[in-house]
Amino acid sequence: MIAALGDRDHLAGLFTGAGLTVTAAGREVGESRFPSVDALVTVEIDSTPLGGRLDDPARGRILAGCRDALAPWVTADGSLRFPFECIVVTAAP
């Protein structure tokens, strides 16, 4: 559901609907940084129940696919850097 909340006004409306007063809502762009593609993928996989259920061949296929997909954001030293956009909502009771 979080990924589906790319509409700033809709997201702010959820805060309002919960009885909060929204004082600001805007898009912020930052940069995500990881030591490598493998580091990112390992964190993402192992932070879910999926991590304990994958066998080595399945994990290897996921890693290979992610290496290909994320190659444009791999730097010369092998680290991974990519832009990350989010909506920040500030609200008060």
VEXNUSE-777560 format. One record per residue (C-alpha): residue number from 1; residue in three letters; x, y, z. Coordinates in steps of 0.2 Angstrom, whole numbers, always signed. Layout:
! VEXNUSE-777560
<atom seq="NUM" type="Ala" xx="X" yy="Y" zz="Z"/>
...
***
This chain:
! VEXNUSE-777560
<atom seq="1" type="Met" xx="+0" yy="+0" zz="+0"/>
<atom seq="2" type="Ile" xx="+14" yy="+12" zz="+4"/>
<atom seq="3" type="Ala" xx="+20" yy="+12" zz="-14"/>
<atom seq="4" type="Ala" xx="+3" yy="+16" zz="-20"/>
<atom seq="5" type="Leu" xx="+2" yy="+32" zz="-10"/>
<atom seq="6" type="Gly" xx="+11" yy="+42" zz="-23"/>
<atom seq="7" type="Asp" xx="-3" yy="+55" zz="-24"/>
<atom seq="8" type="Arg" xx="+2" yy="+69" zz="-12"/>
<atom seq="9" type="Asp" xx="-16" yy="+75" zz="-9"/>
<atom seq="10" type="His" xx="-23" yy="+57" zz="-6"/>
<atom seq="11" type="Leu" xx="-9" yy="+54" zz="+6"/>
<atom seq="12" type="Ala" xx="-12" yy="+70" zz="+15"/>
<atom seq="13" type="Gly" xx="-31" yy="+66" zz="+16"/>
<atom seq="14" type="Leu" xx="-27" yy="+50" zz="+25"/>
<atom seq="15" type="Phe" xx="-19" yy="+61" zz="+39"/>
<atom seq="16" type="Thr" xx="-34" yy="+73" zz="+39"/>
<atom seq="17" type="Gly" xx="-46" yy="+58" zz="+40"/>
<atom seq="18" type="Ala" xx="-37" yy="+52" zz="+55"/>
<atom seq="19" type="Gly" xx="-41" yy="+69" zz="+64"/>
<atom seq="20" type="Leu" xx="-24" yy="+77" zz="+61"/>
<atom seq="21" type="Thr" xx="-21" yy="+94" zz="+54"/>
<atom seq="22" type="Val" xx="-9" yy="+94" zz="+39"/>
<atom seq="23" type="Thr" xx="+3" yy="+108" zz="+39"/>
<atom seq="24" type="Ala" xx="+14" yy="+103" zz="+25"/>
<atom seq="25" type="Ala" xx="+15" yy="+90" zz="+11"/>
<atom seq="26" type="Gly" xx="+28" yy="+89" zz="-2"/>
<atom seq="27" type="Arg" xx="+40" yy="+79" zz="-12"/>
<atom seq="28" type="Glu" xx="+58" yy="+76" zz="-7"/>
<atom seq="29" type="Val" xx="+71" yy="+69" zz="-18"/>
<atom seq="30" type="Gly" xx="+86" yy="+61" zz="-10"/>
<atom seq="31" type="Glu" xx="+99" yy="+48" zz="-15"/>
<atom seq="32" type="Ser" xx="+100" yy="+30" zz="-9"/>
<atom seq="33" type="Arg" xx="+117" yy="+23" zz="-6"/>
<atom seq="34" type="Phe" xx="+122" yy="+5" zz="-4"/>
<atom seq="35" type="Pro" xx="+140" yy="-3" zz="-4"/>
<atom seq="36" type="Ser" xx="+134" yy="-14" zz="-19"/>
<atom seq="37" type="Val" xx="+118" yy="-21" zz="-28"/>
<atom seq="38" type="Asp" xx="+120" yy="-37" zz="-18"/>
<atom seq="39" type="Ala" xx="+120" yy="-27" zz="-2"/>
<atom seq="40" type="Leu" xx="+103" yy="-19" zz="-6"/>
<atom seq="41" type="Val" xx="+95" yy="-35" zz="-12"/>
<atom seq="42" type="Thr" xx="+101" yy="-45" zz="+3"/>
<atom seq="43" type="Val" xx="+94" yy="-32" zz="+15"/>
<atom seq="44" type="Glu" xx="+78" yy="-32" zz="+5"/>
<atom seq="45" type="Ile" xx="+76" yy="-50" zz="+4"/>
<atom seq="46" type="Asp" xx="+82" yy="-54" zz="+22"/>
<atom seq="47" type="Ser" xx="+70" yy="-41" zz="+30"/>
<atom seq="48" type="Thr" xx="+55" yy="-51" zz="+24"/>
<atom seq="49" type="Pro" xx="+49" yy="-69" zz="+28"/>
<atom seq="50" type="Leu" xx="+54" yy="-73" zz="+10"/>
<atom seq="51" type="Gly" xx="+72" yy="-72" zz="+15"/>
<atom seq="52" type="Gly" xx="+72" yy="-88" zz="+25"/>
<atom seq="53" type="Arg" xx="+62" yy="-97" zz="+12"/>
<atom seq="54" type="Leu" xx="+73" yy="-95" zz="-3"/>
<atom seq="55" type="Asp" xx="+85" yy="-108" zz="-8"/>
<atom seq="56" type="Asp" xx="+102" yy="-103" zz="-15"/>
<atom seq="57" type="Pro" xx="+98" yy="-105" zz="-34"/>
<atom seq="58" type="Ala" xx="+82" yy="-94" zz="-32"/>
<atom seq="59" type="Arg" xx="+92" yy="-80" zz="-22"/>
<atom seq="60" type="Gly" xx="+105" yy="-81" zz="-36"/>
<atom seq="61" type="Arg" xx="+92" yy="-78" zz="-49"/>
<atom seq="62" type="Ile" xx="+85" yy="-63" zz="-40"/>
<atom seq="63" type="Leu" xx="+103" yy="-56" zz="-37"/>
<atom seq="64" type="Ala" xx="+107" yy="-58" zz="-56"/>
<atom seq="65" type="Gly" xx="+91" yy="-50" zz="-61"/>
<atom seq="66" type="Cys" xx="+94" yy="-35" zz="-49"/>
<atom seq="67" type="Arg" xx="+112" yy="-33" zz="-55"/>
<atom seq="68" type="Asp" xx="+106" yy="-31" zz="-73"/>
<atom seq="69" type="Ala" xx="+91" yy="-20" zz="-68"/>
<atom seq="70" type="Leu" xx="+102" yy="-8" zz="-57"/>
<atom seq="71" type="Ala" xx="+117" yy="-8" zz="-68"/>
<atom seq="72" type="Pro" xx="+114" yy="+10" zz="-73"/>
<atom seq="73" type="Trp" xx="+116" yy="+16" zz="-55"/>
<atom seq="74" type="Val" xx="+132" yy="+6" zz="-51"/>
<atom seq="75" type="Thr" xx="+147" yy="+18" zz="-48"/>
<atom seq="76" type="Ala" xx="+165" yy="+15" zz="-53"/>
<atom seq="77" type="Asp" xx="+169" yy="+8" zz="-36"/>
<atom seq="78" type="Gly" xx="+155" yy="-4" zz="-37"/>
<atom seq="79" type="Ser" xx="+143" yy="+5" zz="-25"/>
<atom seq="80" type="Leu" xx="+125" yy="+8" zz="-29"/>
<atom seq="81" type="Arg" xx="+118" yy="+26" zz="-29"/>
<atom seq="82" type="Phe" xx="+101" yy="+30" zz="-36"/>
<atom seq="83" type="Pro" xx="+88" yy="+44" zz="-33"/>
<atom seq="84" type="Phe" xx="+74" yy="+41" zz="-21"/>
<atom seq="85" type="Glu" xx="+58" yy="+51" zz="-21"/>
<atom seq="86" type="Cys" xx="+46" yy="+52" zz="-7"/>
<atom seq="87" type="Ile" xx="+31" yy="+62" zz="+0"/>
<atom seq="88" type="Val" xx="+34" yy="+70" zz="+17"/>
<atom seq="89" type="Val" xx="+18" yy="+75" zz="+27"/>
<atom seq="90" type="Thr" xx="+19" yy="+86" zz="+42"/>
<atom seq="91" type="Ala" xx="+4" yy="+85" zz="+53"/>
<atom seq="92" type="Ala" xx="-1" yy="+89" zz="+71"/>
<atom seq="93" type="Pro" xx="-16" yy="+84" zz="+82"/>
***
